[in-house]
Each structure stands twice: as C-alpha cells, then as structure tokens.
C-alpha cells in the first residue's frame, strides 16, 4: 500500500464532483478525482440528457398526432430506434467519458479509476493506494436506485432507469413501479413509442410531492396516452410468467408487462464510503452538511449524497459553495428557498419552493391563487395539449411567494420568473404591476395573481 500527499481528493466525478475537482485544480491545488464508472456521472449517460432526448422524440410523435384535425392530417409510426441511435452516435459513453477525463486532467487534475472509501480524517483509499489530503476531501458519490423489499422482486428481471435509457426498442408492455418524476416521464415516453404501460403508485396520487392540481393534470394526460394509472395501491409480490413480469397488488389484483421498471426513488451512496472511519453514521440516509457544505473537519459533501434534492443543478450549486469555502473565499451560504425542479412530462411540471401543504405544515400564513392554462389566451391558441395549471403560494404575512407551480406546455421555462420571485422575495404587489407579454403562457401568472386576491 502506498501513500501519496495531495491537496484535495474528490470522491465521485459526476456533475458536482467534476465541477469541484476542476475548479480546485484551476486554482493551483493538487487534486485527485476518483471515479468508479464514467466521468460526468448519471446525468449525461443514463439521466437528464438521454432521457430528455427520448422524451423529445415521443413528444414530437404526440404533437404530430395532435395535428390531425388542427393543422392537417399526420401519420406517425412510433419507433424508438432513431432517437436511440442518435443518443449513441452523439453521446456515446466512451467518447463523453474520455473527453470529460481529458478536460479535467487538462486543468492539472489527476483522475484515478476505482472505488474510493474514507480511511480516516483526510485519507481516501482506492484499492492499494491511499491519498492523504492536506486541504479537503469532497464526497460527491451520488445516489443509486432504490430497490424496494417486495417479495420476489430480487429474483425477477427488472429495469432501473439505466436499462430503460439503454433500450433501443419499446417493449410490447411495461409495468412501472413508482409514480414519481422519473417513473411518469418514462411511462409516458414508452407509451408514446407504442408500449402498453401500467403505473403502480403506493401513494394516493402520482407526483405526490407536487401540488395535487398538477398531479391531476399529468394523470389525465397519461390516461390520454393510453397509460393505466393504479394509484393508492402497493405491490406485494413479483413473479415471472413466461416472458412477462406479474406484479400482485395488495388489493388482490395483478398487473403484468414484458418489462418491469422499478422507479421508487434513489438512495444516497453513504454506506459504501466507510464514513464510520471519520466518526459518521454509516447507516445515515445522507451525508449531512451545513450551509457551507461541510460534513466534518476537512470534509465536504455535494450533490445527491447530501440528500438535498437529487438534481444536477443542485449538485452544481453546492459545488460552487464548497469550492469557495475550501479556498477560503467569501461567498453566500446555501439557501434552498428558491430550489426549482421540473418533471419533463407533457405537460411539464415546473415547481419552486414549497407546496401549499408544505407551507401550511411549516406554519406559514398561506393564500393561494390558481389559473387554468387552457383558459388563457395562449392555451386557447395552442389548442390540443394546451392544458395545465399555474398555482401560487403566498406568505400573506411577508407579502411574498414561498412556492409556485407552472404545469403546462414548457412549464419548466415559465417557471423561471417564478423561481426569481421566490428566490429574491419579490413582493406580490410588485408582481401585480409587471407587464406580461401577450399572448404567452407566462401571462397565466397574472391570472393566478388575480385569483390570489387582494
């Protein structure tokens, strides 16, 4: 076993880890970045990028179908193969991984391949090598899909998001366990490519963390695409019958599909890191960090592993805070008040801050305003597919928005102004005096403000 002295070690070279490692290297520190899979992490290979490419293709199919009777007849044969080919041609694993690795090393960093574990304060072990960091150890180990303890599941073939994104053809049928963001995105996408899809969600509605009005809109859209939604019922047993997975539900009924996609959430990769060697709980659900991303003396954490929103944009945000702290620079502490998220279904669900329920549970004096996208001028002009809802959550004591939802066509883009309003604490009175371009989807915010009342 050899020991090597460095300034910093970054465990995990996903979006957040790559950002931290690159910026520290650019600042002149000797940096080792450790990655056991692909540089860039989940997002460019099995997450954000390829999934949105596949979703884009399925949305074009849906739009072409909507053209019939609106802008002329359209004939579409669903086929996943062309977009799958494009993904592999333009974003292949080897090509992106090599470019990302070369980019980091071009900044002066050193990339080490392998699984890293903590080996005491300031120490990281990768195989037989131990790196001793004088300035910082940064944990950016990401997250992994949760596999629920359902009887028979472990013995049955199933997909996670990785297998789903790697598919080149749509299966004849599919059961999706989990009605969260990833589950419903992929359910709708595969349905539009021709799969017969059933979504099973244990909560009483899909997209349970979102506003119920948005859940209702997306559920209706899924049904319109031919998806069967079974909400409020748990899966209790999985078995195989020929080429199909059979999922027995707690109400005694069963659903089946050629493929079974398990999408019930993700867990932070903590236990694998030997965090007990630095005095932390190996059974913790996440690596707890403070407002400067510090997890302990000389130890920082960024991204999914911190348990604060499993989003690429969160990892990048936290990376900037950690870098500033490690380099001893002044910077703003973490502020998640304006945390935004988007579910890329059709229609999209963009959300920022707290839902009405979360705000009330926190003791906020709440007032809400709701507007239907289809009732707006742009919604009417848009025609087929122009459904959705804009909901505002106001703290009446402070006179500012503490949450908002923009569900509709390009809902994630409409969300930008609402994210700014929540983050910057823009007074509701100021939002009322803005000039909203006509006819736009974002003008629906003005309608929601009107419903909010005086």
C-alpha positions as a Python dict, from the first residue, in 0.01 Angstrom:
ca = {
    (1, 'X'): (0, 0, 0),
    (2, 'X'): (137, 340, -98),
    (3, 'X'): (53, 681, 46),
    (4, 'X'): (50, 996, -165),
    (5, 'X'): (23, 1353, -38),
    (6, 'X'): (-217, 1583, -225),
    (7, 'X'): (-412, 1898, -151),
    (8, 'X'): (-760, 1761, -224),
    (9, 'X'): (-943, 1442, -313),
    (10, 'X'): (-1287, 1437, -474),
    (11, 'X'): (-1482, 1112, -448),
    (12, 'X'): (-1716, 1084, -745),
    (13, 'X'): (-1680, 1274, -1070),
    (14, 'X'): (-2044, 1338, -1151),
    (15, 'X'): (-2158, 1694, -1228),
    (16, 'X'): (-2088, 1827, -878),
    (17, 'X'): (-1766, 1638, -820),
    (18, 'X'): (-1630, 1723, -1162),
    (19, 'X'): (-1705, 2091, -1101),
    (20, 'X'): (-1534, 2092, -761),
    (21, 'X'): (-1229, 1899, -881),
    (22, 'X'): (-1186, 2112, -1193),
    (23, 'X'): (-1215, 2443, -1013),
    (24, 'X'): (-978, 2342, -734),
    (25, 'X'): (-726, 2226, -993),
    (26, 'X'): (-759, 2555, -1180),
    (27, 'X'): (-688, 2732, -850),
    (28, 'X'): (-350, 2557, -837),
    (29, 'X'): (-425, 2278, -592),
    (30, 'X'): (-304, 1923, -649),
    (31, 'X'): (-631, 1739, -695),
    (32, 'X'): (-717, 1373, -733),
    (33, 'X'): (-1061, 1292, -869),
    (34, 'X'): (-1179, 936, -813),
    (35, 'X'): (-1445, 772, -1032),
    (36, 'X'): (-1551, 408, -1046),
    (37, 'X'): (-1773, 444, -1352),
    (38, 'X'): (-1791, 729, -1606),
    (39, 'X'): (-1673, 1087, -1561),
    (40, 'X'): (-1983, 1301, -1573),
    (41, 'X'): (-2195, 1072, -1358),
    (42, 'X'): (-2555, 965, -1406),
    (43, 'X'): (-2678, 1275, -1587),
    (44, 'X'): (-2513, 1256, -1932),
    (45, 'X'): (-2527, 879, -1969),
    (46, 'X'): (-2843, 745, -1802),
    (47, 'X'): (-3024, 1050, -1667),
    (48, 'X'): (-3102, 1405, -1770),
    (49, 'X'): (-2954, 1421, -2119),
    (50, 'X'): (-3052, 1094, -2291),
    (51, 'X'): (-3390, 1074, -2118),
    (52, 'X'): (-3486, 1420, -2244),
    (53, 'X'): (-3372, 1324, -2594),
    (54, 'X'): (-3601, 1020, -2581),
    (55, 'X'): (-3884, 1226, -2434),
    (56, 'X'): (-3836, 1486, -2707),
    (57, 'X'): (-3884, 1220, -2970),
    (58, 'X'): (-4202, 1090, -2806),
    (59, 'X'): (-4339, 1444, -2775),
    (60, 'X'): (-4290, 1500, -3146),
    (61, 'X'): (-4493, 1186, -3206),
    (62, 'X'): (-4771, 1318, -2983),
    (63, 'X'): (-4765, 1659, -3149),
    (64, 'X'): (-4787, 1503, -3493),
    (65, 'X'): (-5093, 1308, -3382),
    (66, 'X'): (-5248, 1626, -3243),
    (67, 'X'): (-5204, 1791, -3582),
    (68, 'X'): (-5481, 1572, -3721),
    (69, 'X'): (-5789, 1793, -3727),
    (70, 'X'): (-5595, 2102, -3622),
    (71, 'X'): (-5327, 2171, -3882),
    (72, 'X'): (-5379, 1884, -4119),
    (73, 'X'): (-5355, 1506, -4113),
    (74, 'X'): (-5042, 1337, -3980),
    (75, 'X'): (-4947, 971, -3995),
    (76, 'X'): (-4687, 857, -3743),
    (77, 'X'): (-4538, 515, -3679),
    (78, 'X'): (-4381, 516, -3330),
    (79, 'X'): (-4020, 395, -3335),
    (80, 'X'): (-3767, 436, -3056),
    (81, 'X'): (-3476, 317, -3272),
    (82, 'X'): (-3394, 651, -3446),
    (83, 'X'): (-3359, 850, -3124),
    (84, 'X'): (-3172, 563, -2957),
    (85, 'X'): (-2930, 564, -3250),
    (86, 'X'): (-2887, 941, -3220),
    (87, 'X'): (-2812, 918, -2849),
    (88, 'X'): (-2544, 659, -2906),
    (89, 'X'): (-2396, 843, -3203),
    (90, 'X'): (-2379, 1185, -3038),
    (91, 'X'): (-2335, 1098, -2670),
    (92, 'X'): (-2162, 761, -2650),
    (93, 'X'): (-2023, 654, -2315),
    (94, 'X'): (-1660, 615, -2425),
    (95, 'X'): (-1649, 942, -2615),
    (96, 'X'): (-1800, 1157, -2341),
    (97, 'X'): (-1606, 984, -2065),
    (98, 'X'): (-1275, 1036, -2242),
    (99, 'X'): (-1347, 1400, -2323),
    (100, 'X'): (-1454, 1469, -1964),
    (101, 'X'): (-1146, 1294, -1825),
    (102, 'X'): (-915, 1480, -2062),
    (103, 'X'): (-1082, 1809, -1971),
    (104, 'X'): (-1017, 1754, -1600),
    (105, 'X'): (-659, 1644, -1647),
    (106, 'X'): (-606, 1939, -1882),
    (107, 'X'): (-677, 2163, -1582),
    (108, 'X'): (-398, 1996, -1388),
    (109, 'X'): (-604, 1734, -1205),
    (110, 'X'): (-533, 1363, -1182),
    (111, 'X'): (-808, 1110, -1249),
    (112, 'X'): (-797, 780, -1062),
    (113, 'X'): (-1027, 496, -1163),
    (114, 'X'): (-1174, 281, -888),
    (115, 'X'): (-1399, 268, -583),
    (116, 'X'): (-1299, 508, -307),
    (117, 'X'): (-1355, 472, 66),
    (118, 'X'): (-1265, 701, 352),
    (119, 'X'): (-972, 576, 557),
    (120, 'X'): (-975, 819, 846),
    (121, 'X'): (-966, 1200, 856),
    (122, 'X'): (-815, 1340, 537),
    (123, 'X'): (-747, 996, 395),
    (124, 'X'): (-903, 825, 93),
    (125, 'X'): (-822, 470, -12),
    (126, 'X'): (-860, 346, -369),
    (127, 'X'): (-751, -16, -395),
    (128, 'X'): (-396, -34, -260),
    (129, 'X'): (-337, 341, -281),
    (130, 'X'): (-408, 593, -6),
    (131, 'X'): (-432, 964, -82),
    (132, 'X'): (-374, 1198, 211),
    (133, 'X'): (-540, 1534, 155),
    (134, 'X'): (-398, 1837, 335),
    (135, 'X'): (-683, 2073, 240),
    (136, 'X'): (-1001, 1886, 159),
    (137, 'X'): (-1182, 1563, 94),
    (138, 'X'): (-1504, 1618, -101),
    (139, 'X'): (-1766, 1345, -118),
    (140, 'X'): (-1974, 1355, -436),
    (141, 'X'): (-2059, 986, -456),
    (142, 'X'): (-2411, 1043, -589),
    (143, 'X'): (-2706, 812, -548),
    (144, 'X'): (-2837, 475, -664),
    (145, 'X'): (-3187, 348, -746),
    (146, 'X'): (-3385, 217, -451),
    (147, 'X'): (-3492, -145, -490),
    (148, 'X'): (-3790, -198, -258),
    (149, 'X'): (-3817, -519, -49),
    (150, 'X'): (-4107, -662, -248),
    (151, 'X'): (-4141, -1038, -226),
    (152, 'X'): (-3998, -1200, -539),
    (153, 'X'): (-3855, -884, -689),
    (154, 'X'): (-3491, -973, -628),
    (155, 'X'): (-3540, -1300, -817),
    (156, 'X'): (-3716, -1136, -1114),
    (157, 'X'): (-3555, -950, -1401),
    (158, 'X'): (-3631, -579, -1379),
    (159, 'X'): (-3517, -247, -1520),
    (160, 'X'): (-3393, 62, -1343),
    (161, 'X'): (-3360, 394, -1526),
    (162, 'X'): (-3031, 274, -1675),
    (163, 'X'): (-3183, -22, -1858),
    (164, 'X'): (-3477, 191, -1968),
    (165, 'X'): (-3250, 457, -2116),
    (166, 'X'): (-3036, 190, -2284),
    (167, 'X'): (-3339, 44, -2466),
    (168, 'X'): (-3333, 60, -2844),
    (169, 'X'): (-3690, -60, -2896),
    (170, 'X'): (-4006, -12, -2694),
    (171, 'X'): (-4125, -331, -2521),
    (172, 'X'): (-4470, -464, -2602),
    (173, 'X'): (-4581, -391, -2246),
    (174, 'X'): (-4437, -250, -1926),
    (175, 'X'): (-4521, -211, -1560),
    (176, 'X'): (-4369, 91, -1385),
    (177, 'X'): (-4335, 66, -1009),
    (178, 'X'): (-4337, 424, -885),
    (179, 'X'): (-4528, 731, -994),
    (180, 'X'): (-4261, 988, -915),
    (181, 'X'): (-4095, 1217, -1168),
    (182, 'X'): (-3873, 956, -1335),
    (183, 'X'): (-4144, 691, -1337),
    (184, 'X'): (-4409, 906, -1503),
    (185, 'X'): (-4165, 1060, -1751),
    (186, 'X'): (-4058, 719, -1874),
    (187, 'X'): (-4410, 576, -1858),
    (188, 'X'): (-4546, 844, -2089),
    (189, 'X'): (-4244, 823, -2317),
    (190, 'X'): (-4266, 446, -2366),
    (191, 'X'): (-4644, 464, -2412),
    (192, 'X'): (-4596, 711, -2695),
    (193, 'X'): (-4345, 478, -2857),
    (194, 'X'): (-4607, 203, -2852),
    (195, 'X'): (-4574, 19, -2520),
    (196, 'X'): (-4879, -77, -2318),
    (197, 'X'): (-4789, 79, -1984),
    (198, 'X'): (-4925, 47, -1630),
    (199, 'X'): (-4802, 272, -1348),
    (200, 'X'): (-4834, 146, -991),
    (201, 'X'): (-4801, 409, -716),
    (202, 'X'): (-4844, 335, -345),
    (203, 'X'): (-4936, 695, -262),
    (204, 'X'): (-5287, 817, -334),
    (205, 'X'): (-5170, 1004, -645),
    (206, 'X'): (-4879, 1022, -886),
    (207, 'X'): (-4623, 1301, -838),
    (208, 'X'): (-4714, 1306, -470),
    (209, 'X'): (-4454, 1575, -375),
    (210, 'X'): (-4615, 1819, -622),
    (211, 'X'): (-4935, 2019, -595),
    (212, 'X'): (-5243, 1792, -632),
    (213, 'X'): (-5370, 2012, -916),
    (214, 'X'): (-5056, 1931, -1117),
    (215, 'X'): (-5081, 1561, -1036),
    (216, 'X'): (-5435, 1559, -1168),
    (217, 'X'): (-5334, 1723, -1495),
    (218, 'X'): (-5046, 1481, -1557),
    (219, 'X'): (-5254, 1176, -1461),
    (220, 'X'): (-5518, 1279, -1716),
    (221, 'X'): (-5250, 1323, -1981),
    (222, 'X'): (-5106, 979, -1908),
    (223, 'X'): (-5451, 823, -1945),
    (224, 'X'): (-5496, 1008, -2273),
    (225, 'X'): (-5172, 844, -2391),
    (226, 'X'): (-5313, 503, -2301),
    (227, 'X'): (-5131, 459, -1969),
    (228, 'X'): (-5316, 276, -1691),
    (229, 'X'): (-5258, 451, -1359),
    (230, 'X'): (-5304, 247, -1040),
    (231, 'X'): (-5254, 488, -751),
    (232, 'X'): (-5313, 423, -382),
    (233, 'X'): (-5220, 55, -400),
    (234, 'X'): (-4897, -124, -309),
    (235, 'X'): (-4717, -401, -494),
    (236, 'X'): (-4674, -706, -268),
    (237, 'X'): (-4528, -975, -493),
    (238, 'X'): (-4342, -1009, -822),
    (239, 'X'): (-4308, -1323, -1030),
    (240, 'X'): (-4246, -1425, -1391),
    (241, 'X'): (-4497, -1593, -1617),
    (242, 'X'): (-4326, -1675, -1944),
    (243, 'X'): (-4186, -1351, -2086),
    (244, 'X'): (-4394, -1129, -1857),
    (245, 'X'): (-4344, -991, -1509),
    (246, 'X'): (-4654, -1035, -1294),
    (247, 'X'): (-4700, -784, -1012),
    (248, 'X'): (-4957, -873, -749),
    (249, 'X'): (-5111, -577, -569),
    (250, 'X'): (-5236, -555, -213),
    (251, 'X'): (-5599, -536, -328),
    (252, 'X'): (-5569, -885, -479),
    (253, 'X'): (-5544, -774, -842),
    (254, 'X'): (-5242, -818, -1067),
    (255, 'X'): (-5078, -624, -1348),
    (256, 'X'): (-4825, -757, -1596),
    (257, 'X'): (-4576, -646, -1856),
    (258, 'X'): (-4284, -777, -2059),
    (259, 'X'): (-4061, -533, -1874),
    (260, 'X'): (-4079, -419, -1513),
    (261, 'X'): (-3932, -75, -1446),
    (262, 'X'): (-3853, -5, -1080),
    (263, 'X'): (-3856, 368, -1013),
    (264, 'X'): (-3942, 426, -648),
    (265, 'X'): (-3668, 675, -563),
    (266, 'X'): (-3294, 694, -513),
    (267, 'X'): (-3069, 650, -209),
    (268, 'X'): (-2757, 844, -127),
    (269, 'X'): (-2438, 640, -157),
    (270, 'X'): (-2317, 671, 202),
    (271, 'X'): (-2277, 321, 341),
    (272, 'X'): (-2025, 226, 72),
    (273, 'X'): (-1786, 503, 181),
    (274, 'X'): (-1680, 374, 526),
    (275, 'X'): (-1787, 705, 682),
    (276, 'X'): (-1752, 547, 1026),
    (277, 'X'): (-1376, 592, 980),
    (278, 'X'): (-1433, 968, 1019),
    (279, 'X'): (-1686, 936, 1300),
    (280, 'X'): (-2005, 949, 1093),
    (281, 'X'): (-2301, 714, 1093),
    (282, 'X'): (-2271, 459, 808),
    (283, 'X'): (-2646, 392, 827),
    (284, 'X'): (-2741, 757, 779),
    (285, 'X'): (-2974, 822, 485),
    (286, 'X'): (-2748, 1103, 359),
    (287, 'X'): (-2422, 1280, 430),
    (288, 'X'): (-2535, 1571, 643),
    (289, 'X'): (-2374, 1903, 550),
    (290, 'X'): (-2403, 2256, 682),
    (291, 'X'): (-2468, 2575, 485),
    (292, 'X'): (-2105, 2569, 361),
    (293, 'X'): (-2127, 2204, 253),
    (294, 'X'): (-1907, 2095, 543),
    (295, 'X'): (-1966, 1741, 668),
    (296, 'X'): (-1679, 1740, 917),
    (297, 'X'): (-1325, 1863, 971),
    (298, 'X'): (-1165, 1882, 627),
    (299, 'X'): (-1467, 1703, 478),
    (300, 'X'): (-1728, 1843, 240),
    (301, 'X'): (-2021, 1690, 54),
    (302, 'X'): (-2205, 1796, -264),
    (303, 'X'): (-2482, 1656, -480),
    (304, 'X'): (-2719, 1364, -432),
    (305, 'X'): (-2518, 1223, -141),
    (306, 'X'): (-2627, 1520, 75),
    (307, 'X'): (-2994, 1428, 37),
    (308, 'X'): (-3093, 1783, -59),
    (309, 'X'): (-3270, 1733, -390),
    (310, 'X'): (-3131, 1480, -635),
    (311, 'X'): (-3083, 1728, -918),
    (312, 'X'): (-2786, 1814, -1136),
    (313, 'X'): (-2848, 2184, -1079),
    (314, 'X'): (-2836, 2124, -702),
    (315, 'X'): (-2501, 1948, -731),
    (316, 'X'): (-2360, 2239, -933),
    (317, 'X'): (-2498, 2494, -688),
    (318, 'X'): (-2349, 2312, -389),
    (319, 'X'): (-2020, 2269, -575),
    (320, 'X'): (-1975, 2644, -603),
    (321, 'X'): (-2034, 2689, -230),
    (322, 'X'): (-1791, 2410, -138),
    (323, 'X'): (-1516, 2544, -367),
    (324, 'X'): (-1543, 2892, -219),
    (325, 'X'): (-1524, 2752, 134),
    (326, 'X'): (-1227, 2527, 61),
    (327, 'X'): (-1037, 2816, -100),
    (328, 'X'): (-1121, 3047, 190),
    (329, 'X'): (-1321, 3288, -22),
    (330, 'X'): (-1624, 3483, 87),
    (331, 'X'): (-1948, 3351, -53),
    (332, 'X'): (-2313, 3321, 23),
    (333, 'X'): (-2418, 3018, 230),
    (334, 'X'): (-2662, 2765, 88),
    (335, 'X'): (-3016, 2894, 53),
    (336, 'X'): (-3267, 2641, -77),
    (337, 'X'): (-3567, 2873, -59),
    (338, 'X'): (-3577, 2900, -438),
    (339, 'X'): (-3499, 2537, -521),
    (340, 'X'): (-3662, 2463, -856),
    (341, 'X'): (-3744, 2128, -1014),
    (342, 'X'): (-3906, 2014, -1337),
    (343, 'X'): (-4083, 1692, -1432),
    (344, 'X'): (-4049, 1659, -1809),
    (345, 'X'): (-4383, 1505, -1885),
    (346, 'X'): (-4621, 1651, -2142),
    (347, 'X'): (-4736, 1886, -1999),
    (348, 'X'): (-4427, 1973, -1797),
    (349, 'X'): (-4448, 2037, -1424),
    (350, 'X'): (-4219, 2314, -1301),
    (351, 'X'): (-4213, 2379, -927),
    (352, 'X'): (-4021, 2606, -693),
    (353, 'X'): (-4016, 2642, -317),
    (354, 'X'): (-4290, 2497, -101),
    (355, 'X'): (-4622, 2346, -198),
    (356, 'X'): (-4935, 2474, -25),
    (357, 'X'): (-4935, 2170, 204),
    (358, 'X'): (-4568, 2210, 298),
    (359, 'X'): (-4611, 2580, 369),
    (360, 'X'): (-4911, 2519, 594),
    (361, 'X'): (-4727, 2243, 779),
    (362, 'X'): (-4445, 2489, 841),
    (363, 'X'): (-4689, 2735, 995),
    (364, 'X'): (-4689, 2986, 711),
    (365, 'X'): (-4994, 3209, 676),
    (366, 'X'): (-5097, 3087, 332),
    (367, 'X'): (-5304, 3223, 47),
    (368, 'X'): (-5315, 3058, -295),
    (369, 'X'): (-5407, 3160, -647),
    (370, 'X'): (-5479, 2917, -929),
    (371, 'X'): (-5523, 2967, -1303),
    (372, 'X'): (-5601, 2710, -1573),
    (373, 'X'): (-5362, 2725, -1869),
    (374, 'X'): (-5635, 2615, -2109),
    (375, 'X'): (-5841, 2920, -2009),
    (376, 'X'): (-5563, 3162, -2104),
    (377, 'X'): (-5538, 3317, -2449),
    (378, 'X'): (-5219, 3122, -2525),
    (379, 'X'): (-5374, 2800, -2401),
    (380, 'X'): (-5671, 2851, -2634),
    (381, 'X'): (-5441, 2936, -2925),
    (382, 'X'): (-5222, 2632, -2851),
    (383, 'X'): (-5521, 2403, -2879),
    (384, 'X'): (-5451, 2029, -2837),
    (385, 'X'): (-5210, 1973, -2550),
    (386, 'X'): (-5263, 2322, -2411),
    (387, 'X'): (-5365, 2207, -2065),
    (388, 'X'): (-5211, 2283, -1730),
    (389, 'X'): (-5234, 2490, -1415),
    (390, 'X'): (-5040, 2774, -1256),
    (391, 'X'): (-5055, 2786, -877),
    (392, 'X'): (-4904, 3048, -648),
    (393, 'X'): (-4845, 3006, -274),
    (394, 'X'): (-4816, 3336, -87),
    (395, 'X'): (-4693, 3406, 265),
    (396, 'X'): (-4952, 3671, 348),
    (397, 'X'): (-4756, 3799, 647),
    (398, 'X'): (-4449, 3871, 434),
    (399, 'X'): (-4638, 3950, 113),
    (400, 'X'): (-4412, 3727, -99),
    (401, 'X'): (-4439, 3397, -279),
    (402, 'X'): (-4292, 3097, -96),
    (403, 'X'): (-4385, 2849, -367),
    (404, 'X'): (-4523, 2820, -717),
    (405, 'X'): (-4609, 2559, -978),
    (406, 'X'): (-4619, 2604, -1354),
    (407, 'X'): (-4775, 2296, -1513),
    (408, 'X'): (-4833, 2320, -1886),
    (409, 'X'): (-4654, 2337, -2221),
    (410, 'X'): (-4294, 2446, -2147),
    (411, 'X'): (-4385, 2467, -1780),
    (412, 'X'): (-4018, 2446, -1685),
    (413, 'X'): (-3942, 2759, -1887),
    (414, 'X'): (-4239, 2953, -1749),
    (415, 'X'): (-4106, 2860, -1406),
    (416, 'X'): (-3802, 3085, -1442),
    (417, 'X'): (-3982, 3405, -1346),
    (418, 'X'): (-4148, 3231, -1052),
    (419, 'X'): (-3813, 3096, -934),
    (420, 'X'): (-3675, 3450, -937),
    (421, 'X'): (-3978, 3577, -746),
    (422, 'X'): (-3938, 3316, -471),
    (423, 'X'): (-3559, 3338, -452),
    (424, 'X'): (-3543, 3718, -446),
    (425, 'X'): (-3854, 3760, -230),
    (426, 'X'): (-4016, 3985, -488),
    (427, 'X'): (-4326, 4140, -329),
    (428, 'X'): (-4654, 4012, -469),
    (429, 'X'): (-4754, 4374, -512),
    (430, 'X'): (-4459, 4418, -749),
    (431, 'X'): (-4555, 4108, -947),
    (432, 'X'): (-4901, 4259, -997),
    (433, 'X'): (-4753, 4572, -1157),
    (434, 'X'): (-4537, 4389, -1412),
    (435, 'X'): (-4616, 4395, -1783),
    (436, 'X'): (-4681, 4041, -1906),
    (437, 'X'): (-4635, 3990, -2281),
    (438, 'X'): (-4943, 3879, -2475),
    (439, 'X'): (-5015, 3610, -2579),
    (440, 'X'): (-4774, 3396, -2377),
    (441, 'X'): (-4801, 3106, -2137),
    (442, 'X'): (-4627, 3309, -1868),
    (443, 'X'): (-4912, 3559, -1880),
    (444, 'X'): (-5106, 3295, -1690),
    (445, 'X'): (-4911, 3407, -1382),
    (446, 'X'): (-5110, 3731, -1398),
    (447, 'X'): (-5432, 3528, -1398),
    (448, 'X'): (-5312, 3335, -1091),
    (449, 'X'): (-5225, 3663, -917),
    (450, 'X'): (-5578, 3781, -986),
    (451, 'X'): (-5714, 3464, -829),
    (452, 'X'): (-5482, 3520, -532),
    (453, 'X'): (-5698, 3818, -437),
    (454, 'X'): (-5609, 4148, -277),
}
